Amino acid sequence: MSLTTFTDGKALICAFPSSKQNGVYLVKVEPHYNDLIITHDCPACHFGHKQCKHVQMAAEVYERWQWWEPKKQIHTVTRKIVLSSEWEQIQLPPSQEEQLRAVIDHAS
């Protein structure tokens, strides 16, 4: 999965490719005390799913980005996020899997 991430200085915005690869879904993850407010809109949000896969993936990416923060309660808001030229594109730290793969490759 190709993932592009942005920040507006406070929130993390993830751009996930659609399953048909014909566009992206933007998901905004914003901390609020002990909660994460995840704002997103996709077809699954309107079909009675408690949480779509984009929300879960965005929460995991946020935890990777802000790895030192304690786990937070997730709350969702169904609203379309629009790309902003003011957002800064960011590089995420490597995941644990990527770190292990690098160690194994280096040891070979």
DSSP file (Angstrom, degrees, kcal/mol; ACC not computed):
  #  RESIDUE AA STRUCTURE BP1 BP2  ACC     N-H-->O    O-->H-N    N-H-->O    O-->H-N    TCO  KAPPA ALPHA  PHI   PSI    X-CA   Y-CA   Z-CA
    1    1 A M              0   0    0      0, 0.0     2,-0.5     0, 0.0    15,-0.0   0.000 360.0 360.0 360.0 129.2    0.0    0.0    0.0
    2    2 A S        -     0   0    0      2,-0.0     2,-0.4     0, 0.0     0, 0.0  -0.752 360.0-170.9 -87.1 129.9    1.3    3.4   -1.0
    3    3 A L        -     0   0    0     -2,-0.5     2,-0.4    13,-0.1    13,-0.1  -0.984  13.3-171.1-130.3 128.7    0.8    5.9    1.8
    4    4 A T  E     -A   15   0A   0     11,-1.2    11,-2.7    -2,-0.4     2,-0.4  -0.958  13.8-165.6-114.4 135.8    1.3    9.7    1.7
    5    5 A T  E     +AB  14  90A   0     85,-0.6    85,-2.2    -2,-0.4     2,-0.3  -0.933   8.9 179.1-126.9 148.3    1.1   11.6    4.9
    6    6 A F  E     -AB  13  89A   0      7,-2.6     7,-2.9    -2,-0.4     2,-0.3  -0.880  11.5-151.7-134.8 164.4    0.8   15.3    5.7
    7    7 A T  E     -AB  12  88A   0     81,-1.9    81,-2.7    -2,-0.3     5,-0.2  -0.994  15.0-159.8-137.9 149.4    0.5   17.4    8.8
    8    8 A D  S    S-     0   0    0      3,-1.2     4,-0.1    -2,-0.3    -1,-0.0   0.183  70.1 -86.8-104.4  13.7   -1.1   20.8    9.5
    9    9 A G  S    S+     0   0    0      2,-0.5     3,-0.1    79,-0.1    78,-0.0   0.044 122.8  31.7 104.0 -23.8    1.1   21.3   12.5
   10   10 A K  S    S+     0   0    0      1,-0.2     2,-0.2    20,-0.0    -1,-0.1   0.618 112.3  51.6-127.5 -46.3   -1.3   19.4   14.9
   11   11 A A        -     0   0    0     19,-0.1    -3,-1.2    17,-0.0    -2,-0.5  -0.579  69.8-130.0 -99.5 159.3   -3.1   16.7   13.0
   12   12 A L  E     -AC   7  29A   0     17,-2.6    17,-3.5    -2,-0.2     2,-0.5  -0.916  19.5-161.3-103.9 134.2   -1.9   13.9   10.8
   13   13 A I  E     -AC   6  28A   0     -7,-2.9    -7,-2.6    -2,-0.4     2,-0.4  -0.979   4.5-163.1-119.4 124.8   -3.6   13.5    7.4
   14   14 A C  E     -AC   5  27A   0     13,-2.8    13,-2.4    -2,-0.5     2,-0.7  -0.874   9.3-153.3-108.3 137.1   -3.3   10.2    5.5
   15   15 A A  E     -AC   4  26A   0    -11,-2.7   -11,-1.2    -2,-0.4    11,-0.2  -0.912  18.5-172.9-109.9 104.2   -4.0    9.8    1.8
   16   16 A F  E     - C   0  25A   0      9,-2.7     9,-3.1    -2,-0.7   -13,-0.1  -0.815  25.1-118.4 -98.3 133.5   -5.0    6.2    1.3
   17   17 A P  E     - C   0  24A   0      0, 0.0     7,-0.3     0, 0.0     2,-0.0  -0.402  33.6-109.4 -66.2 145.3   -5.5    4.9   -2.3
   18   18 A S    >   -     0   0    0      5,-2.9     3,-1.9     1,-0.1     5,-0.2  -0.345  28.4-109.9 -69.6 158.8   -9.0    3.7   -3.1
   19   19 A S  T 3  S+     0   0    0      1,-0.3    -1,-0.1     2,-0.1     5,-0.0   0.784 122.3  50.1 -63.2 -26.5   -9.5    0.0   -3.6
   20   20 A K  T 3  S-     0   0    0      3,-0.0    -1,-0.3     0, 0.0    -2,-0.1   0.414 109.2-127.2 -90.7   1.8  -10.0    0.5   -7.3
   21   21 A Q  S <  S+     0   0    0     -3,-1.9    -2,-0.1     2,-0.1     3,-0.1   0.765  78.4 115.8  60.5  28.0   -6.9    2.6   -7.5
   22   22 A N  S    S-     0   0    0      1,-0.1     2,-0.3     0, 0.0    -1,-0.1   0.206  82.2 -18.1-111.1  15.3   -8.8    5.5   -9.1
   23   23 A G        -     0   0    0     -5,-0.2    -5,-2.9     2,-0.0     2,-0.3  -0.977  69.9 -95.0 172.6-170.7   -8.4    8.1   -6.3
   24   24 A V  E     -C   17   0A   0     -2,-0.3     2,-0.5    -7,-0.3    -9,-0.1  -0.936  15.1-138.7-133.1 156.9   -7.5    8.6   -2.7
   25   25 A Y  E     -C   16   0A   0     -9,-3.1    -9,-2.7    -2,-0.3     2,-0.5  -0.972  20.1-144.7-112.3 129.1   -9.4    8.9    0.6
   26   26 A L  E     -C   15   0A   0     -2,-0.5    15,-0.5    55,-0.3     2,-0.4  -0.804  15.5-172.3 -95.5 133.5   -8.1   11.6    3.0
   27   27 A V  E     -C   14   0A   0    -13,-2.4   -13,-2.8    -2,-0.5     2,-0.5  -0.991   8.5-155.1-128.1 124.3   -8.3   10.8    6.7
   28   28 A K  E     -CD  13  39A   0     11,-2.6    11,-2.6    -2,-0.4     2,-0.6  -0.875   5.6-166.9-104.5 127.8   -7.5   13.4    9.3
   29   29 A V  E     +CD  12  38A   0    -17,-3.5   -17,-2.6    -2,-0.5     9,-0.2  -0.959  11.7 177.9-117.3 117.2   -6.3   12.2   12.8
   30   30 A E  E     - D   0  37A   0      7,-2.5     7,-3.1    -2,-0.6     2,-0.2  -0.972  23.9-131.7-126.5 125.6   -6.4   14.9   15.4
   31   31 A P  E     + D   0  36A   0      0, 0.0     2,-0.2     0, 0.0     5,-0.2  -0.491  22.7 177.8 -74.1 144.1   -5.5   14.4   19.1
   32   32 A H  E >   - D   0  35A   0      3,-2.7     3,-1.9     1,-0.2     2,-0.3  -0.750  61.4 -67.1-146.5  94.7   -7.8   15.9   21.7
   33   33 A Y  T 3  S-     0   0    0      1,-0.3    -1,-0.2    -2,-0.2     0, 0.0  -0.442 120.3 -10.8  56.3-117.4   -6.7   15.1   25.3
   34   34 A N  T 3  S+     0   0    0     -2,-0.3    39,-2.2    -3,-0.1     2,-0.3   0.224 127.2  80.9 -93.9  14.9   -7.0   11.3   25.6
   35   35 A D  E <   -De  32  73A   0     -3,-1.9    -3,-2.7    37,-0.2     2,-0.5  -0.810  65.6-143.4-120.1 157.7   -8.9   10.9   22.4
   36   36 A L  E     -De  31  74A   0     37,-3.0    39,-2.7    -2,-0.3     2,-0.7  -0.993  14.3-154.0-116.3 123.1   -8.2   10.7   18.7
   37   37 A I  E     -De  30  75A   0     -7,-3.1    -7,-2.5    -2,-0.5     2,-0.6  -0.877  12.7-166.9 -96.5 115.7  -10.8   12.5   16.5
   38   38 A I  E     -De  29  76A   0     37,-3.1    39,-2.5    -2,-0.7     2,-0.5  -0.915   1.1-166.9-111.4 115.8  -10.6   10.8   13.1
   39   39 A T  E     +De  28  77A   0    -11,-2.6   -11,-2.6    -2,-0.6     2,-0.3  -0.872  26.0 133.6-107.2 130.9  -12.5   12.6   10.3
   40   40 A H  E     - e   0  78A   0     37,-2.3    39,-0.9    -2,-0.5     2,-0.3  -0.984  34.6-153.7-168.9 155.3  -13.1   10.8    7.1
   41   41 A D        +     0   0    0    -15,-0.5   -15,-0.2    -2,-0.3    40,-0.2  -0.953  29.7 137.5-144.7 126.0  -15.7   10.0    4.5
   42   42 A C    >>  -     0   0    0     -2,-0.3     3,-1.2   -17,-0.1     4,-0.6  -0.936  65.4 -89.8-152.3 169.9  -15.9    7.0    2.2
   43   43 A P  G >4 S+     0   0    0      0, 0.0     3,-1.4     0, 0.0     4,-0.3   0.858 122.4  60.2 -55.3 -37.0  -18.7    4.7    1.0
   44   44 A A  G >4>S+     0   0    0      1,-0.3     3,-1.2     2,-0.2     5,-1.1   0.814  94.6  64.5 -62.4 -28.8  -18.2    2.3    3.9
   45   45 A C  G <45S+     0   0    0     -3,-1.2     3,-0.4     1,-0.2    -1,-0.3   0.764 104.2  46.9 -63.8 -24.6  -19.0    5.2    6.3
   46   46 A H  G <<5S+     0   0    0     -3,-1.4    -1,-0.2    -4,-0.6    -2,-0.2   0.393  98.0  70.2-100.2   2.0  -22.6    5.3    4.9
   47   47 A F  T < 5S-     0   0    0     -3,-1.2    -1,-0.2    -4,-0.3    -2,-0.1   0.069 116.0 -95.8-109.5  23.9  -23.3    1.6    5.0
   48   48 A G  T   5S+     0   0    0     -3,-0.4     2,-0.3     1,-0.3    -3,-0.1   0.575  70.8 151.4  80.0   9.1  -23.6    1.1    8.7
   49   49 A H      < -     0   0    0     -5,-1.1    -1,-0.3     1,-0.2     3,-0.2  -0.575  44.8-141.3 -72.8 135.3  -20.0    0.0    9.3
   50   50 A K  S    S-     0   0    0      1,-0.3     2,-0.4    -2,-0.3    -1,-0.2   0.948  86.6  -0.1 -62.1 -48.3  -18.9    0.9   12.8
   51   51 A Q  S    S-     0   0    0     -3,-0.1    -1,-0.3    -7,-0.0     2,-0.1  -0.985  74.2-138.9-141.2 131.1  -15.4    1.8   11.5
   52   52 A C    >>  -     0   0    0     -2,-0.4     4,-1.5    -3,-0.2     3,-0.6  -0.397  33.7-104.3 -80.7 167.9  -14.1    1.5    8.0
   53   53 A K  H 3> S+     0   0    0      1,-0.2     4,-2.6     2,-0.2     5,-0.2   0.798 118.2  62.3 -63.9 -29.1  -10.6    0.2    7.3
   54   54 A H  H 3> S+     0   0    0      2,-0.2     4,-2.4     1,-0.2    -1,-0.2   0.884 102.2  50.5 -65.0 -37.8   -9.3    3.7    6.6
   55   55 A V  H <> S+     0   0    0     -3,-0.6     4,-2.1     2,-0.2    -1,-0.2   0.935 112.6  45.8 -65.3 -46.6  -10.1    4.8   10.1
   56   56 A Q  H  X S+     0   0    0     -4,-1.5     4,-2.0     1,-0.2    -2,-0.2   0.923 114.4  47.7 -63.5 -44.6   -8.3    1.8   11.6
   57   57 A M  H  X S+     0   0    0     -4,-2.6     4,-2.3     1,-0.2    -1,-0.2   0.900 111.0  51.4 -64.0 -40.3   -5.3    2.2    9.3
   58   58 A A  H  X S+     0   0    0     -4,-2.4     4,-2.6     2,-0.2    -1,-0.2   0.882 108.0  52.2 -65.2 -38.1   -5.1    6.0   10.1
   59   59 A A  H  X S+     0   0    0     -4,-2.1     4,-2.2     2,-0.2    -1,-0.2   0.911 110.5  48.4 -63.0 -41.9   -5.1    5.3   13.8
   60   60 A E  H  X S+     0   0    0     -4,-2.0     4,-1.7     2,-0.2    -2,-0.2   0.892 111.6  49.1 -65.4 -39.9   -2.2    2.8   13.4
   61   61 A V  H  X S+     0   0    0     -4,-2.3     4,-2.4     2,-0.2    -2,-0.2   0.906 109.7  52.1 -66.2 -41.1   -0.3    5.3   11.3
   62   62 A Y  H  X S+     0   0    0     -4,-2.6     4,-3.1     1,-0.2    -2,-0.2   0.924 108.2  51.2 -60.3 -43.5   -0.9    8.1   13.9
   63   63 A E  H  < S+     0   0    0     -4,-2.2    -1,-0.2     1,-0.2    -2,-0.2   0.846 110.8  48.9 -63.4 -33.5    0.4    5.7   16.6
   64   64 A R  H >< S+     0   0    0     -4,-1.7     3,-0.7    -5,-0.2    -1,-0.2   0.892 113.8  46.5 -69.4 -40.1    3.5    5.1   14.5
   65   65 A W  H 3< S+     0   0    0     -4,-2.4     2,-0.3     1,-0.3    -2,-0.2   0.918 125.2  30.1 -67.8 -46.0    4.0    8.9   14.0
   66   66 A Q  T >< S+     0   0    0     -4,-3.1     3,-1.9     1,-0.2    -1,-0.3  -0.489  77.4 159.2-111.9  58.1    3.5    9.8   17.7
   67   67 A W  T <   +     0   0    0     -3,-0.7    -1,-0.2    -2,-0.3    -2,-0.1   0.692  66.2  59.7 -59.1 -24.5    4.9    6.6   19.1
   68   68 A W  T 3  S+     0   0    0     -3,-0.2    -1,-0.3    -4,-0.1    -5,-0.1   0.634  84.9  95.8 -82.6 -13.9    5.6    8.0   22.5
   69   69 A E  S <  S-     0   0    0     -3,-1.9     3,-0.1    -6,-0.2    -3,-0.0  -0.471  82.8-108.7 -77.0 147.2    2.0    9.0   23.2
   70   70 A P        -     0   0    0      0, 0.0    -1,-0.1     0, 0.0    -2,-0.1  -0.353  49.5 -81.3 -67.5 157.4   -0.2    6.7   25.3
   71   71 A K        -     0   0    0      1,-0.1     2,-0.3    -2,-0.0     0, 0.0  -0.312  53.5-150.6 -59.8 141.3   -3.0    4.8   23.4
   72   72 A K        -     0   0    0     -3,-0.1     2,-0.3   -37,-0.0   -37,-0.2  -0.813  17.5-104.0-119.1 155.9   -6.0    7.0   22.8
   73   73 A Q  E     -e   35   0A   0    -39,-2.2   -37,-3.0    -2,-0.3     2,-0.4  -0.613  39.6-130.1 -75.6 133.7   -9.8    6.4   22.5
   74   74 A I  E     +e   36   0A   0     -2,-0.3     2,-0.4   -39,-0.2   -37,-0.2  -0.738  26.6 178.3 -93.7 132.6  -11.0    6.7   18.9
   75   75 A H  E     -e   37   0A   0    -39,-2.7   -37,-3.1    -2,-0.4     2,-0.3  -0.996  16.3-147.1-128.2 136.9  -13.9    8.8   17.9
   76   76 A T  E     -e   38   0A   0     -2,-0.4     2,-0.4   -39,-0.2   -37,-0.2  -0.805  12.2-168.1-111.2 148.4  -15.0    9.2   14.3
   77   77 A V  E     -e   39   0A   0    -39,-2.5   -37,-2.3    -2,-0.3     2,-1.0  -1.000  19.7-139.4-128.2 127.8  -16.6   12.1   12.4
   78   78 A T  E     +e   40   0A   0     -2,-0.4     2,-0.3   -39,-0.2   -37,-0.2  -0.775  53.6 122.4 -92.7 102.9  -18.0   11.5    8.9
   79   79 A R        -     0   0    0     -2,-1.0     2,-0.2   -39,-0.9    -2,-0.1  -0.954  63.7-104.3-158.9 140.3  -17.0   14.5    6.9
   80   80 A K        -     0   0    0     -2,-0.3     2,-0.4   -40,-0.1   -40,-0.1  -0.448  29.1-145.5 -70.2 136.6  -15.0   14.9    3.7
   81   81 A I        -     0   0    0    -55,-0.4     2,-0.5   -40,-0.2   -55,-0.3  -0.884  11.0-150.9-102.0 134.2  -11.4   16.2    4.0
   82   82 A V        -     0   0    0     -2,-0.4    -2,-0.0     1,-0.0     0, 0.0  -0.910  23.5-108.1-111.0 132.2  -10.2   18.4    1.3
   83   83 A L        -     0   0    0     -2,-0.5     2,-0.4     1,-0.1    -1,-0.0  -0.260  35.1-156.6 -56.9 137.4   -6.5   18.6    0.4
   84   84 A S    >   -     0   0    0      1,-0.1     3,-1.2     0, 0.0    -1,-0.1  -0.965  21.8-144.3-123.0 136.6   -4.8   21.8    1.4
   85   85 A S  T 3  S+     0   0    0     -2,-0.4    -1,-0.1     1,-0.2    -2,-0.0   0.632  99.5  68.0 -69.8 -12.8   -1.7   23.4   -0.1
   86   86 A E  T 3  S+     0   0    0      2,-0.1    -1,-0.2   -78,-0.0     2,-0.1   0.630  78.6  99.8 -82.2 -14.3   -0.8   24.6    3.5
   87   87 A W  S <  S-     0   0    0     -3,-1.2     2,-0.5     1,-0.1   -79,-0.2  -0.437  70.9-133.1 -72.7 147.5   -0.2   21.0    4.7
   88   88 A E  E     -B    7   0A   0    -81,-2.7   -81,-1.9    -2,-0.1     2,-0.3  -0.883  15.9-128.6-101.2 126.9    3.4   19.8    5.0
   89   89 A Q  E     -B    6   0A   0     -2,-0.5     2,-0.3   -83,-0.2   -83,-0.3  -0.578  33.4-165.5 -73.2 136.5    4.2   16.4    3.6
   90   90 A I  E     -B    5   0A   0    -85,-2.2   -85,-0.6    -2,-0.3     2,-0.5  -0.878  20.9-128.9-126.9 156.4    6.0   14.3    6.1
   91   91 A Q        -     0   0    0     -2,-0.3   -87,-0.1   -87,-0.1   -85,-0.0  -0.897  27.7-136.0-101.0 128.7    8.0   11.1    6.2
   92   92 A L        -     0   0    0     -2,-0.5     3,-0.1     1,-0.1   -27,-0.1  -0.509  24.6-104.2 -80.2 151.4    6.9    8.6    8.9
   93   93 A P        -     0   0    0      0, 0.0    -1,-0.1     0, 0.0   -29,-0.0  -0.404  54.2 -84.3 -65.6 155.0    9.5    6.7   11.0
   94   94 A P        -     0   0    0      0, 0.0     2,-0.0     0, 0.0    -3,-0.0  -0.280  45.3-116.7 -61.8 146.4   10.0    3.1    9.9
   95   95 A S     >  -     0   0    0      1,-0.1     4,-2.3    -3,-0.1     5,-0.2  -0.287  29.9-103.5 -72.8 167.7    7.5    0.6   11.2
   96   96 A Q  H  > S+     0   0    0      1,-0.2     4,-2.6     2,-0.2     5,-0.2   0.892 124.6  52.9 -59.9 -39.5    8.7   -2.2   13.5
   97   97 A E  H  > S+     0   0    0      1,-0.2     4,-2.4     2,-0.2    -1,-0.2   0.919 109.4  47.9 -62.8 -43.6    8.5   -4.6   10.5
   98   98 A E  H  > S+     0   0    0      2,-0.2     4,-2.0     1,-0.2    -1,-0.2   0.878 111.4  51.1 -65.4 -37.1   10.6   -2.3    8.4
   99   99 A Q  H  X S+     0   0    0     -4,-2.3     4,-2.0     2,-0.2    -2,-0.2   0.925 111.6  46.8 -65.4 -44.7   13.2   -2.0   11.1
  100  100 A L  H  X S+     0   0    0     -4,-2.6     4,-2.5     1,-0.2    -2,-0.2   0.908 110.7  52.2 -63.2 -42.1   13.4   -5.8   11.6
  101  101 A R  H  X S+     0   0    0     -4,-2.4     4,-2.7     1,-0.2    -1,-0.2   0.896 108.8  51.0 -61.7 -39.8   13.7   -6.3    7.8
  102  102 A A  H  X S+     0   0    0     -4,-2.0     4,-2.3     2,-0.2    -1,-0.2   0.892 110.5  48.9 -65.0 -40.3   16.6   -3.7    7.7
  103  103 A V  H  X S+     0   0    0     -4,-2.0     4,-1.9     2,-0.2    -2,-0.2   0.925 113.4  46.6 -64.3 -44.7   18.4   -5.6   10.5
  104  104 A I  H  X S+     0   0    0     -4,-2.5     4,-1.1     1,-0.2    -2,-0.2   0.921 113.9  47.8 -64.3 -45.2   18.0   -8.9    8.8
  105  105 A D  H  < S+     0   0    0     -4,-2.7     3,-0.3     1,-0.2    -1,-0.2   0.888 112.5  49.1 -63.5 -38.6   19.1   -7.5    5.4
  106  106 A H  H  < S+     0   0    0     -4,-2.3    -1,-0.2     1,-0.2    -2,-0.2   0.832 109.2  52.8 -69.5 -32.6   22.1   -5.8    7.0
  107  107 A A  H  <        0   0    0     -4,-1.9    -1,-0.2     1,-0.2    -2,-0.2   0.713 360.0 360.0 -76.4 -20.6   23.1   -9.1    8.8
  108  108 A S     <        0   0    0     -4,-1.1    -1,-0.2    -3,-0.3    -2,-0.2   0.483 360.0 360.0 -74.4 360.0   23.0  -11.1    5.6
